[in-house]
Amino acid sequence: MPDPSHRFAGRIGLVTGAASGLGRDAALALAAEGARLVLFDLDAAGLEAVAARCPGAVTVAGEVSRAADIERAAAALDALGPASLLVTAAGLLGPTRPLAEVEEAEWDRLFAVNVKGTWLALKALLPRMEKAGGGAVVTVASGSGLVGNAIFPAYSASKGAVVLMTRSVAVSHAMQGIRANTVCPGQIETPMLRGVFEQLGERAAGVEAMFRAKNPSGRFGEVGEVTAAVLFLLSDAASYINGAALPIDGGRLA
C-alpha cells in the first residue's frame, strides 16, 4: 500500500503567494508529503525562509500580475519536470469601503493580483498539465466570493471572478485529465484578516465580535484547516471532485 503521508511523492507544482499565509502553509504541507515545488511570491526573503523547509524547492520572486514573471516560474517548473499541481494563493484584500468610495487605482490593483494573477498562473500551467497527461488545480477564493459583502465589496467581486474562472476551467479541461476546484475560506486567522481589522480602526472590535457571533462555530478558522482541504482536493482521493467551490467557514454560509 502507498504511504498516505506521501500523497504527492514525485509530483511537481507551483504555489503562488507562497511566502505567507495560506500559500506558505500549503507549500510546507505539500513539500512534507513529497512534492517538489516552485514557490512564487513578491517577498523574496519570505520565499527563501519557506524554501528552507521545502526539500528541492525553487524560488521565483516576482509580481503575480506580470506575465513575464509567471513565465519565469513556469520555466523553473520545466526544469524540475512535468508539472501536475497548482495552488494560486496570491491575493490582496483591498479597500474596506463601499464601492462608490473605492479609487480606480485600488480597484485595478486588486483585480490585477486576485483575478489577473490567477488567470496568468492558469494560462501558464494548463498547457503544461495537458502535456503531462493531467493535473489538479486549487485556487484560493473566499466565502466573500460566494455572497455579497458590505465591508469589502471590491474584494468580494474579485473573488467571485476567481470562483467562476475556476469552474470554467473545470468544465473546459476535464477531458484533458485536469481537475480545478476552489476553496472559499471564511474568517481565518491570517495576516490578511488582521489587516481587515486594522483598516476598520475604531470599528474593528465591533466587527470582529459580529463576525464571531454570526459563525455557528463561534470562532475563526485556523490556516491548517484550509490547508487540509487544499491538499485533499489536490490528491487522488478527490479524483471525482471537479468544479467545487468549497466553503471553509465553520458553517457561516450554511
C-alpha positions as CSV (number, residue, x, y, z in Angstrom):
1,M,0.0,0.0,0.0
2,P,1.3,3.5,-0.7
3,D,2.3,5.6,2.2
4,P,-0.6,8.0,2.8
5,S,1.8,10.6,4.3
6,H,3.5,10.9,0.9
7,R,0.5,11.5,-1.3
8,F,2.5,13.8,-3.6
9,A,5.7,12.0,-3.9
10,G,7.1,12.6,-7.3
11,R,4.6,15.4,-8.1
12,I,5.8,18.8,-9.2
13,G,3.8,22.0,-8.8
14,L,3.6,25.8,-8.4
15,V,2.4,27.7,-5.4
16,T,1.8,31.4,-5.7
17,G,1.7,33.6,-2.7
18,A,4.0,31.1,-1.0
19,A,5.8,33.5,1.3
20,S,3.0,33.9,3.9
21,G,-0.5,32.9,5.0
22,L,-2.4,30.2,3.2
23,G,0.1,29.9,0.4
24,R,3.0,29.3,2.8
25,D,1.1,26.7,4.8
26,A,0.1,24.9,1.6
27,A,3.6,24.8,0.3
28,L,5.0,23.5,3.6
29,A,2.4,20.8,3.7
30,L,2.8,19.7,0.1
31,A,6.6,19.5,0.5
32,A,6.2,17.5,3.6
33,E,4.2,15.0,1.6
34,G,6.8,14.7,-1.1
35,A,6.0,17.3,-3.7
36,R,8.7,19.3,-5.4
37,L,7.7,22.9,-5.8
38,V,8.3,26.2,-7.4
39,L,7.5,28.9,-4.8
40,F,6.4,32.2,-6.2
41,D,5.8,35.5,-4.3
42,L,6.8,39.2,-4.3
43,D,8.5,38.7,-1.0
44,A,11.9,37.2,-1.8
45,A,13.1,36.9,1.7
46,G,9.9,35.3,2.8
47,L,10.2,32.8,-0.1
48,E,13.7,31.8,1.0
49,A,12.5,31.1,4.5
50,V,9.8,28.8,3.3
51,A,12.1,27.1,0.7
52,A,14.5,26.2,3.5
53,R,11.8,23.9,4.8
54,C,10.7,22.5,1.4
55,P,13.3,20.0,0.1
56,G,14.1,20.6,-3.5
57,A,12.1,23.8,-3.8
58,V,12.9,26.5,-6.2
59,T,12.0,30.2,-5.5
60,V,11.0,32.8,-8.1
61,A,10.3,36.3,-6.8
62,G,8.0,38.4,-8.9
63,E,4.7,40.1,-9.4
64,V,1.8,37.7,-9.9
65,S,0.1,40.1,-12.3
66,R,3.1,40.3,-14.6
67,A,3.1,37.7,-17.3
68,A,6.9,37.7,-17.7
69,D,7.3,36.8,-14.0
70,I,4.8,34.0,-14.1
71,E,6.6,32.7,-17.2
72,R,9.8,32.6,-15.3
73,A,8.1,30.5,-12.7
74,A,6.8,28.2,-15.4
75,A,10.3,27.8,-16.9
76,A,11.6,26.9,-13.4
77,L,8.9,24.2,-13.3
78,D,10.0,22.9,-16.7
79,A,13.5,22.4,-15.3
80,L,12.1,20.2,-12.5
81,G,9.9,18.0,-14.7
82,P,6.2,17.6,-15.8
83,A,4.0,19.9,-13.6
84,S,0.7,18.5,-12.3
85,L,-0.1,20.7,-9.3
86,L,-1.1,24.3,-9.0
87,V,-2.2,26.4,-5.9
88,T,-3.0,30.0,-6.5
89,A,-2.9,31.7,-3.1
90,A,-1.5,35.1,-4.0
91,G,-4.1,37.7,-3.1
92,L,-4.9,41.1,-1.7
93,L,-7.8,42.3,0.5
94,G,-8.1,45.8,-1.0
95,P,-10.1,48.7,0.5
96,T,-12.7,48.1,3.2
97,R,-15.0,50.8,1.8
98,P,-18.3,51.0,-0.2
99,L,-17.8,50.6,-4.0
100,A,-18.5,54.2,-4.7
101,E,-15.6,55.2,-2.4
102,V,-13.0,52.8,-4.0
103,E,-10.4,54.6,-6.1
104,E,-9.8,53.4,-9.7
105,A,-6.2,52.6,-8.9
106,E,-7.2,50.5,-5.9
107,W,-9.7,48.6,-8.0
108,D,-7.2,47.9,-10.8
109,R,-4.5,46.7,-8.4
110,L,-7.0,44.4,-6.6
111,F,-8.2,42.8,-9.8
112,A,-4.6,42.7,-11.2
113,V,-3.5,40.5,-8.3
114,N,-6.6,38.5,-7.4
115,V,-8.0,37.9,-10.9
116,K,-5.3,38.5,-13.4
117,G,-2.7,36.8,-11.3
118,T,-4.9,33.7,-11.0
119,W,-5.5,33.8,-14.8
120,L,-1.8,34.1,-15.6
121,A,-1.0,31.1,-13.4
122,L,-3.7,29.1,-15.1
123,K,-2.6,30.3,-18.5
124,A,0.9,29.1,-17.9
125,L,0.2,25.8,-16.1
126,L,-2.8,24.4,-18.0
127,P,-0.9,23.6,-21.3
128,R,1.9,22.1,-19.2
129,M,-0.6,19.9,-17.3
130,E,-2.2,18.8,-20.6
131,K,1.2,17.8,-21.9
132,A,1.9,15.9,-18.7
133,G,-1.4,14.0,-19.0
134,G,-3.4,15.8,-16.3
135,G,-3.2,17.6,-13.0
136,A,-5.0,19.3,-10.2
137,V,-5.6,23.0,-9.6
138,V,-6.8,24.6,-6.4
139,T,-7.4,28.3,-6.5
140,V,-8.0,30.3,-3.3
141,A,-11.1,32.4,-3.4
142,S,-13.2,33.4,-0.4
143,G,-16.6,33.0,1.2
144,S,-16.9,36.6,0.1
145,G,-16.8,35.3,-3.4
146,L,-20.0,33.3,-2.9
147,V,-22.1,36.0,-1.3
148,G,-22.2,39.8,-1.2
149,N,-20.1,41.6,1.4
150,A,-20.8,45.1,2.6
151,I,-17.4,45.6,4.3
152,F,-15.1,44.8,1.4
153,P,-17.3,44.7,-1.8
154,A,-14.4,45.1,-4.2
155,Y,-12.6,42.1,-2.7
156,S,-15.9,40.1,-2.9
157,A,-16.2,40.9,-6.6
158,S,-12.6,39.8,-7.3
159,K,-13.0,36.5,-5.5
160,G,-16.4,35.9,-7.2
161,A,-14.4,36.1,-10.5
162,V,-11.9,33.6,-9.2
163,V,-14.7,31.1,-8.4
164,L,-16.3,31.3,-11.9
165,M,-12.9,31.2,-13.6
166,T,-12.1,28.0,-11.7
167,R,-15.4,26.4,-12.5
168,S,-14.9,27.3,-16.2
169,V,-11.5,25.6,-16.2
170,A,-13.1,22.5,-14.6
171,V,-15.7,22.3,-17.4
172,S,-13.2,23.1,-20.3
173,H,-10.3,20.9,-19.2
174,A,-11.9,17.8,-17.6
175,M,-11.3,15.7,-20.7
176,Q,-7.6,16.5,-20.5
177,G,-7.4,15.0,-17.1
178,I,-7.3,18.3,-15.3
179,R,-9.4,19.0,-12.2
180,A,-9.9,22.5,-10.9
181,N,-11.5,23.4,-7.6
182,T,-11.5,26.4,-5.4
183,V,-11.5,26.8,-1.6
184,C,-13.6,29.7,-0.1
185,P,-12.3,30.4,3.3
186,G,-14.3,32.4,5.8
187,Q,-12.6,34.3,8.6
188,I,-9.2,32.6,9.0
189,E,-6.5,33.7,11.4
190,T,-4.1,35.2,8.9
191,P,-2.3,38.5,8.5
192,M,-5.0,39.3,5.9
193,L,-7.8,39.0,8.4
194,R,-5.9,41.1,10.9
195,G,-5.4,43.6,8.1
196,V,-9.2,43.9,7.8
197,F,-9.4,44.9,11.4
198,E,-6.6,47.4,11.1
199,Q,-8.3,49.2,8.3
200,L,-11.5,49.4,10.3
201,G,-9.8,51.3,13.1
202,E,-12.3,52.1,15.9
203,R,-14.9,49.8,14.3
204,A,-12.6,46.8,14.5
205,A,-13.6,45.4,17.9
206,G,-17.3,45.6,17.0
207,V,-16.8,44.0,13.5
208,E,-14.7,41.2,15.0
209,A,-17.3,40.5,17.6
210,M,-20.0,40.5,14.9
211,F,-18.0,38.0,12.7
212,R,-17.7,35.7,15.6
213,A,-21.3,36.0,16.7
214,K,-22.5,35.1,13.1
215,N,-20.4,32.0,12.9
216,P,-22.1,28.8,14.2
217,S,-18.7,27.6,15.3
218,G,-18.2,30.7,17.4
219,R,-14.6,31.1,16.3
220,F,-12.3,31.9,13.4
221,G,-10.6,29.1,11.4
222,E,-7.0,28.1,11.5
223,V,-4.7,28.1,8.5
224,G,-4.2,24.4,8.8
225,E,-7.9,23.7,8.4
226,V,-7.8,25.4,5.0
227,T,-4.6,23.6,4.0
228,A,-6.1,20.2,4.8
229,A,-8.9,20.9,2.3
230,V,-6.4,22.2,-0.3
231,L,-4.3,19.0,-0.1
232,F,-7.4,16.8,-0.2
233,L,-8.6,18.5,-3.4
234,L,-5.2,18.1,-5.0
235,S,-5.0,14.5,-4.1
236,D,-6.1,11.4,-5.9
237,A,-8.7,10.9,-3.1
238,A,-10.6,13.7,-4.7
239,S,-10.5,12.3,-8.2
240,Y,-14.2,12.8,-8.9
241,I,-14.4,16.3,-7.4
242,N,-14.2,18.9,-10.1
243,G,-15.5,22.4,-10.2
244,A,-16.3,22.6,-6.5
245,A,-16.3,25.9,-4.6
246,L,-15.8,24.6,-1.0
247,P,-16.7,27.0,1.9
248,I,-14.3,26.6,4.8
249,D,-16.1,28.8,7.3
250,G,-17.4,26.9,10.2
251,G,-20.9,26.9,8.8
252,R,-21.1,30.7,8.2
253,L,-22.8,30.3,4.8
254,A,-24.8,27.2,5.7
